[in-house]
């Protein structure tokens, strides 16, 4: 009963946090020109609210736009009920453009919820546009299903693992992002987050034990190696950290920082991207060494080290494969586009080189985590303290 109550509280807390992203937000005032040609401060208030589509008309060709620009665009009138904010319960009619480019289209139907952009100039009437689909409810339900399945099959350990996951998410949301927006070196912040996330996750899962200590030592060592490798590649390649469109937009409009900041942001992303798999390897090897130490009598540190390495070698390939495939899956559109480019040009593209460096530096840290964890676990759990690590029967 206590476990179920805690689960309900966790679900509600995460859903409440997710729903907060849908709360109305206000944009900063912008400058415009007055009738005399001078500058004046024009207060523009932009809020995002959810709405429910009531009716949709059939699209009609925008002949005026086609004659002036040659662009094919169909217009439809969408009758929407506002579900939140100061105008909750009121209805608005919005013109929705459907172009020949599906990237920018929002195809709506009656009963569907959407996100509305409500722009209001000082003393003026608000203007509405359909900004996007309202995806949060579907994501929240998927989250609830995941949590239920996770806790049913994970039991007590699953609950502890979930707590570790929440801590990692909170560290990224309330430490890494705010400090990065303030201009603090993101790489140093990411190293701190990796240390705290690793320690908290291992201690929650394994408690204050030799297994947790060995896993933390091995994971931290692997993360440090991955970070050093990533930083060396970023400096020598060199990689700018501005290969993605998001990073370019961030630098151009939101966060004007020197180039070194964005290379540090890239290295921070590499570290955090590899942290989960490295932690998994660390706790697996430490658990294996602990189980061997329990079943054997008077095992030396060398014997425990070999046992840990044997297990590590078995999972090394699959975990490296997991990390490589994770980066590959996220970059499939890039790979399809790159398939049309000559190989010498492909490998030297900033965007492609960044993905390769991320995957390889993370894999290097993962591989190095195995012997580091095996050494730490063998030293901590051996019954014959004086036996060397290299000592084997």
URZIZI-V637719 format. One record per run of one state. SS is the DSSP state (A for helix, B for strand, O for the rest). FROM is the first residue (numbers start at 0). LEN is the number of residues. If there is no record, write none. Layout:
# URZIZI-V637719
{{SS & FROM & LEN} {SS & FROM & LEN}}
This chain:
# URZIZI-V637719
{{O & 0 & 1} {A & 1 & 21} {O & 22 & 7} {B & 29 & 4} {O & 33 & 5} {B & 38 & 4} {O & 42 & 1} {B & 43 & 13} {O & 56 & 3} {B & 59 & 2} {O & 61 & 1} {A & 62 & 7} {O & 69 & 3} {B & 72 & 10} {O & 82 & 8} {B & 90 & 9} {O & 99 & 13} {B & 112 & 9} {O & 121 & 5} {B & 126 & 7} {O & 133 & 2} {A & 135 & 46} {O & 181 & 4} {A & 185 & 21} {O & 206 & 3} {A & 209 & 28} {O & 237 & 7} {A & 244 & 10} {O & 254 & 4} {A & 258 & 37} {O & 295 & 4} {B & 299 & 1} {A & 300 & 30} {O & 330 & 1} {A & 331 & 7} {O & 338 & 4} {A & 342 & 6} {O & 348 & 1} {A & 349 & 32} {O & 381 & 2} {B & 383 & 1} {O & 384 & 9}}
